[in-house]
Amino acid sequence: MAGSHDLGFDPWDPAFLADPYPAYAELRARGRVIRYEPTDQWLVPHHADVSALLRDRRLGRTYQHRFSHEEFGRTPPPPEHEPFHTLNDHGMLDLEPPDHTRIRRLVSKAFTPRTVERLKPYVDGLAGELVGALVRNGGGDLLTDVAEPLPVAVIAEMLGIPEADRAQLRPWSADICGMYELNPSEATAAKAVRASVEFSEYLRELIAARRKEPGDDLVSGLIAAHDEDDDRLTEQEMISTAVLLLNAGHEATVNATVNGWWALFRNPGQLAALRADHSLIPSAIEELMRYDTPLQLFERWVLDDIEIDGTTIPRGAEIAMLFGSANHDPAVFTDPDRLDLTRTDNPHISFSAGIHYCIGAPLARIELAASMSALLQQAPTLTLAAEPQRKPNFVIRGLEGLSVEVR
């Protein structure tokens, strides 16, 4: 298998980060699975393969339910990273059945369509307020003024985190999420460890407070389930679940919002169509999530040898499923590099698939619709004030900011 450096796939190259989609086309032309030496991974760029592998039980987000690090041929993480791994490894995104099934069943009670629908007035009201302030100021940074505060407040509200404590959530989350990039540096790891320790201590105190005085929030609900159910959660699982819901519950929504508006500003014809017809909002959200995917890559371990297109990928290997590439696969999407807000046949995998399908997808859609609707109604003349900077990250794709004006 040829290395892929010669294909322009270089997750540390600013030119690639600015627009990875041409490099993905070359990867797809090269084959169905490509060995990538710099990260010791197998890249999977086609939609059909990514979709099938997300559902394949021979792969796992973890291997520790079946193998020790040594048996799996992997080096254990350094002991100084332990607080991050303890936090990360007890969240359902990084667990496999039966633990994954047990935790997801308890958490999914908070994300039924009915409970999510009940949040809609709160989400719509908050989006309206945030956009109203942006309009009064004549513009600002769409990232910090609207995209970030909306989902952070919603998930904090669900978890029952007091308003006074919410400012520290986003920095903790950003530091922890640094570890999901490819080959993170020691400095990144140190920040993630510190944030993991502080966030875990904060939640331990919050759980203790809710044990004494339960509310109608999700943390109280997890404690109640813990007390009455055979499927109980350990305290560590509760902490890890709360952190996962916070990180996953806003990271993708924040980036989908700014990536989406940046795409609209670059496609003025599509933006004009959306402004003329707000009924396009639901299909616009799906298309913007496909067109510039917030989560570009999802990793899974090979627990039992698998074969892809005649290549055996051995147990112990790591597969990197390229969501951004799958979402631009011409085998599935007609004219995939064109932004088309009326696209109806849109099986994008931005929310993943299989048992790790995003539990918060219905909530994310409500949040994205609320901010888009508020911006279209209250700021019909919204324009780009300055060319944005891309974040230097590959896996979690976003912008440093998005400066806008309201004339």
Secondary structure, 3 states (H helix, E strand, C coil): CCCCHHHCCCCCCHHHHHCCHHHHHHHHHHCCCEEEHHHCEEEECCHHHHHHHHCCCCEECCCCCCCCCCCCCCCCCCHHHHHHHHHHHCCHHHCCCCHHHHHHHHHHHHHCHHHHHHHHHHHHHHHHHHHHHHHHCCEEEHHHHHHCHHHHHHHHHHHCCCHHHHHHHHHHHHHHHHHHCCCCCHHHHHHHHHHHHHHHHHHHHHHHHHHHCCCCCHHHHHHHHHHHCCCCCCHHHHHHHHHHHHHHHHHHHHHHHHHHHHHHHHCHHHHHHHHHCHHHHHHHHHHHHHHCCCECEEEEEECCCEEECCEEECCCCEEEEEHHHHCCCCCCCCCCCCCCCCCCCCCCCCCCCHHHCCCCHHHHHHHHHHHHHHHHHHCCCEEECCCCCECCCCCECCECCCEEEEC
